[in-house]
Amino acid sequence: MNAPTTPIAVIAESPHGFWDEAWRQFRKRRLAMLALFYVEFLILVAILAPLIAGTKPIVCRYKGTLYFPAMGYYVPSWENPVFAKDKFRRVYPKNLKEKDPESWAVWPLLYQDPYRRVRDGEWEGQPGNPTGDSGKPSRYNLFGTNQSGVDVFAQMVHGTMVALLVGFVSEGIAAAIGITLGAVAGYFGGWIDSLISRLIEVVMCVPSLVLILALIAILDKVTIWHMMGIIGITGWTGIARLTRAEFLRLREAEFVTGARAIGVGHVSVIFRYILPNALAPILVPITFGIASAILIESSLSFLGFGAPPPNPSWGTLLSDGRRNLNLWWLTFFPGLAVFFAVLAYNLIGEGLHEATDPRLREAMR
């Protein structure tokens, strides 16, 4: 008679979900992770730009009240009008001491302004910014100055917000249009698919840059938000085509058929059941589109059609460098910033593609 055996509990490891597995695969790609950290660094610089470079106090106590003048770099109306009323004329260090000897202030890391030249005697121990061809990089002007004496480093720090906003907002608009139209075309098919497909082909036939220049010519006053909208409404076709293809593939899947059988509406089927399963490959062109939007904005600003002054922009600095070829720092530093930002987004997009495509993962093993 055989001795009774003790049952052995077998614990099966729960498989990773799709997005968990994609993140695990993405983390194995060092260049993609380095690019992700770089983009996070740019986001941090954009958010904290007034704390890094500026001539307005981060926080100050003036006549017994706390103020945050640096908030005016985000939105001009956020800078308290008391300073305009007391005729500070944007020069805080000297006026704070003269108008209220008991005042105090916390200043940015670098006393330089992205919109104007720092003059002599404005900050104790710091000379005024040089103008013309003499504005080479120095200890006070890390990346030099432009012809008017405005610090290039301060313009680049504050221009990071413009670059990121152009990428995220414009591609957000493009993604919203492309995913919606592509999903509707792929899910319903028939004449709806034909109509949307013809619309995609028409938009693709028009060069984006030419259409953007034409729309800018129509507008009386171009702002950075116009730029984002124009780039967004001209850059959705690739996303729409990919979304349509994914929906054509998934609309006959068993989980979609089951959802229809229990009476789930079309909108819920599209956005709750199919879209989450089609989203992985769609994220790749969205990432590449952010890089493309930054390039388009920089190109337009370089040609003089970008956001109007006084908005600091990497492309505007490149345009200044084109007009003043002897000021090499106006081309070198902004050019590097555009190059590394675009390269980072492209590396992230490539990493996402490899991490979310099982066939690519198998081929690389």
Secondary structure as UniProt FT lines:
FT   HELIX           18..27
FT   HELIX           30..47
FT   HELIX           49..52
FT   STRAND          59..62
FT   TURN            63..64
FT   STRAND          65..67
FT   HELIX           69..73
FT   HELIX           76..78
FT   HELIX           82..85
FT   TURN            86..87
FT   TURN            89..90
FT   HELIX           92..99
FT   TURN            101..102
FT   STRAND          104..106
FT   TURN            120..121
FT   TURN            124..125
FT   HELIX           132..134
FT   TURN            142..143
FT   TURN            147..148
FT   HELIX           152..188
FT   HELIX           190..205
FT   HELIX           208..218
FT   HELIX           224..234
FT   HELIX           237..250
FT   TURN            251..252
FT   HELIX           254..261
FT   TURN            262..263
FT   HELIX           266..268
FT   HELIX           269..274
FT   HELIX           275..303
FT   TURN            309..310
FT   HELIX           314..323
FT   TURN            325..326
FT   HELIX           329..356
FT   HELIX           358..364
//
